[in-house]
Amino acid sequence: MNKQAFAACMKRNREKQGITFENLAEKTGIPIGKIIEFESGEFERIKASELEKIGKAIEVPMAILMHGGG
């Protein structure tokens, strides 16, 4: 996975949906600090379950999110 493409896709779609970091943390159950790390591309690993939760919350299929599309 290209971390920077993933991060850009996540940010673009989160903002398009009008979702704040706080909202995304609430919707996914992922701590806000991790949400910020993911969106900055500054993370070591991301679990499939986290990808799935983020994708669902920002309305982007997990496979597309992983590759920075959408």
Secondary structure in CASP SS format (residue, H / E / C, confidence):
PFRMAT SS
TARGET T0000
AUTHOR 0000-0000-0000
METHOD secondary structure of the structure
MODEL  1
M C 1.00
N C 1.00
K H 1.00
Q H 1.00
A H 1.00
F H 1.00
A H 1.00
A H 1.00
C H 1.00
M H 1.00
K H 1.00
R H 1.00
N H 1.00
R H 1.00
E H 1.00
K H 1.00
Q C 1.00
G C 1.00
I C 1.00
T C 1.00
F H 1.00
E H 1.00
N H 1.00
L H 1.00
A H 1.00
E H 1.00
K H 1.00
T H 1.00
G C 1.00
I C 1.00
P C 1.00
I H 1.00
G H 1.00
K H 1.00
I H 1.00
I H 1.00
E H 1.00
F H 1.00
E H 1.00
S H 1.00
G C 1.00
E C 1.00
F C 1.00
E C 1.00
R C 1.00
I C 1.00
K C 1.00
A H 1.00
S H 1.00
E H 1.00
L H 1.00
E H 1.00
K H 1.00
I H 1.00
G H 1.00
K H 1.00
A H 1.00
I H 1.00
E C 1.00
V C 1.00
P C 1.00
M H 1.00
A H 1.00
I H 1.00
L H 1.00
M H 1.00
H C 1.00
G C 1.00
G C 1.00
G C 1.00
END
